[in-house]
Amino acid sequence: MQTQTLQASHAGIAVATAPDGDGYASGTSWGAILAGAAAAAALSFILLILGVGLGLSSVSPYQYNATPLGSASVGWIAFTQLAAAGVGGYMAGRLRVKWAAIHGDEVYFRDTAHGLLTWAVATLVTVAVLAGGARAVFSGAIDSGAAVATAAATAVAPAAGRANTYFADMLLRSPDGEVASESQRNEINRILLTDLASGKINGGDRAYLAQLIAKRTGMAQADAEQRVDLIYAQASQAAADAKAKATAAAEQARVAAAHSALWMFVALLLGAFIAAISAIAGGRHRDHARVII
């Protein structure tokens, strides 16, 4: 195979092209890229399963997660990216066609591009696979977790119902120990919830509740009103504490999600870099092997 040289008449610059039109063919070897991406995606998925099995990681760099990452999880995610991207990039570089008539700098660039494309395709494939494959692989654990959550919710529901009637029971508490009816509790609960939502107790509601207490306990109207004020203050404080805890939990989740997202970004960036470097190494090894042959 001989190289044809054409002279550019307007500039006198020699342009080298290969016969058969190779100089004008695409510089992308998609077969090598897809092969490397398949290997990287499969290895990444396998390592993810292994990490979950060993308890080293319960998250993936391809999935958003609001759980804070520990050092073991960060290390495993980094190792997963390093191994999968390295293998995929090296295979893409080693399996691509040889560019005999291309300048060394261009070969270097193309190998780098092949590594990055392999990493990109593998990442997209893994995201798609995890959407269904992870559910199939971990179906037993997921279903067991759902069953536990359902059982816990069933057990907690009665306790939550009792907590909702606590302040109503305090208001209706009588000296003789007579238990209030369910309809009385529900009525007082609705009144308390409405007043708590507005931020202050309505004057009419206050008087009405005091009348119920006075009728039930035989207390004076003024004493009954004092009980209403006291119980409402306690209910208001409990609502404020619950809101503060919910706000703190939401903030903690936000910080954890941001922390996890940053580490996942670093892991993916590491994978892209390793894939590019590995593709360069694979391409050089292929070219060297061709020269020896």
N, C-alpha and C positions, 0 to 999 in steps of 0.2 A: 504494500500500500504506500503510495507516494503522495507527498503533499504538493498541491498546486499553489503557485504564488502569483497573485495578481498585483499589478502596479496601479496605484491610484494616480491617474494622470494629472489631477489638479494639485496634488500635494506631494507626489513622489513617495508615498508611504507604502511599504510592503504589507499586505494582509494575507495571513496564512489561513487556509481553509482545508478541511479534510475532503477527500473525494466523495462520494455517496451523500453529501449534504450534511455531514455530522456537525460542521461548524455552525449550521443554522438550526439544529434540532434543539428541543427543549432541554434545559440543564437539570430538570427535575426527574429523578428516578422514582416514580410513584410506587413501583413494585417493592423496592427496598424500603421506602418510607412506611408503607402499609405493613410490611413484614415486621419491621422494627416496632411499629406502634402496637401491633397485635401482641408481640412478646412483652412489651412494656406494660400494656394494660392487663394482661393475664398475670404477670408477676406482681403487679401492684395489688390486684384483687386478692391473690393468694396470700401476700404478706399482710394485707389488711385482716383477712380471716385469722391468720396465725397470731397477729397482735391482739385481736379480741379474745382468741382462745387462751393466750398466755396472760391476759389481763393487763397487757402493756398499753393498750390503746382501745378506747371505745368510740373513737371518732375517725373521720377520714378527711384528708385535705381537700376532697372534692365535695364535701357537704358542710353546710352551715351548722354550727353547733354552739349552743349557749352555755355549755359546761366548761369551766376553766380547765386548761390543760396543765397536767403535771409534767415534771421533768421527764418521766418515763414515756409519756405520750408524745411529747415533743421529739424526744430522741428516736422513737419508733417511726414517727411520721417522716422525719428527716432521712432515716435509714431506708424507708420504703421508697421515697423519691430518689434517693441516691442509687439504689440497686436497680429499680425499674427503669429510670431514665438512662442510666449508664448502659444497661443491657440493650435497651431499645435503640439508643443512639449509635452504639457500636455496631449493631447488626445492620442498621441503615447505611452506615458508612462502609462497612465491609462488603455488603451485598450490592452496592450501586455499581453501575457500569463504569468502566475506566475511561477517563477523559484524556486521551493521549495527546491531542493537539491543543490543549488548553493551558494557558499560563498558570504557573504555580499559585499566584495570588488568587486567581479565579477559582482554582481547585479548592483552595483553603476556604473561600467564601461559600462555595457550593456545599462543601461538607458541613460547614457550620449551619447553613440553611436547612440541609437535610436533617441534622440533629434536632433543630428547633421545630421543624414540621413534624417529625416523628413524635416529639414530646407533645405538641399541640393535638395531634390526632389521637394519641394515647389518652390524653386527658379527657377529651370529648367522649371517646369510647367508654372510658371508665365511668364517667358521669352517667352515661346512658345505661351501662350495665348495672351500676349500683342501684339505679331506680327500680329494677326488677330483680336482679340477681341477689342482692343483699337480702331482700324480703324473702326470697325462696330459701337461701342458705340459713338465715337466722329466724325462719318462721316459727320454729319451736320455742326459741327464747322469747320472741316477740309475743307469741300467743300466751306463753306462761306469764310474761310481765303484764299483759292486758288482763289476764285472769286475776292476778294478784291485785292490780289496781281496782278492778271491779269489786273484789271482795273487800278491799280496804274502804272503798266508797260506801259499800253497803253497811259496813260496820260503823263508819263515821256518821252516816246520815241520821240515825236516831240521836246520837250525841249532839249533833248540830241542832236538831229540832228541840231538844231539851234546853240547849243554850238560848235559843230564841225566846223561850217562855220564861227564862229566869227572872228578868226584870218585871214581867207581868205578875209572876208569883210573889215577888217582893212587895209589889203594890197591893196585891189582894190578900196578903198574909193576915190571918185573923187570930185573935187570942185563943180561940177554942180549937185551932188546928184544922178547921174545915177546909177541904181542898176546893179550889176554884174550878168551875166548869171549863170545858174546852172552848165554848163559845165566848165566855168572858175573857179568857186568855187571848184568843184571836182578835177580839175587838180592841183590847188594850195594846196588843202588838202593833196593830195597824195604826193606832193613834201615835204610839211612840215612834214608829218608823217614819211617819209623815213629818212629825215635829223635828226629829233628828235630821231629816233631809233638809228642812228649811233652816236649821241652825238655831232655833229657839222654840220654846214651847208656846203654843197658842193659848191665849187667855181663856177662851171658851173650853178648850181641851183640859186645861189645868183645873178649872172649876168642875167640869164633868167628872174627871178622875177623882177629885177630892170628894165629890158626892158619893161615888161608888164606894170609896174607901170608908167614908163615914157611915154609910148604910151597912156595910159588911162588918165593920169592926166596932161600931159604936163610938168612934172617936169624934172629937169636936171638929168642925169644918176647918178651923185654923190649923189644927194639928194634922189633919188630912192633907191640907195644902202643903204643909212643911214636908210631909212624906213624899208627896209628888215631886216637889223641888229637889229633894235629896236623891230620889231614885232616878229622876231625869238627869241630874248632874252625873251620877255614876254611869248611866247608859251613854251619855254624851262622851265621857272620858274613855269608856271602853271602845266606842266607835272611833275616836281620835287615835287611840293606841293601835287599833286594827289598821287604820289608814296609814299610819306611820310605818308599821311593819310591812305593809304591802308596798309602800313607796321604796323602803329600804331594800326589799327583795327585788323589786324591778330594777333599781339602780345597780345592785350587785349582779343581776343577770346581764345588764347592759355592759358593765365593765368586763365581765367574764367573756361575753360574746366578742367584744372588741379585742380583748387579749388573744382569744383563740383565732380570730380572723387574721391578726397580725402574724401569728406563728404559722398559720396555714399559707399565708402569702409568702413568707420566707421559704417554706418547704417547697412550694411550687416554683418559686424563682430558682431555688437550688436545683430542682429537677431540670429546668430549662437549661441552666448553665452546664450541668453535667452531661445532658444529652448532646449539646453542641460539641463539647470537648471530646466526648466518646466517639461521636461521628467522625471528627477529624482523625482520631487515632485509628478507627476502623478503616477509613479511606486510605491512610498512609500504609497500613499493614497490607491492604489489598494491592495497592500499587507496587509495594515492595515485593510481594509474592509474585506478581506478574513479571517483574523484572527478572527475578531469579529463574522463573520457568523459561 
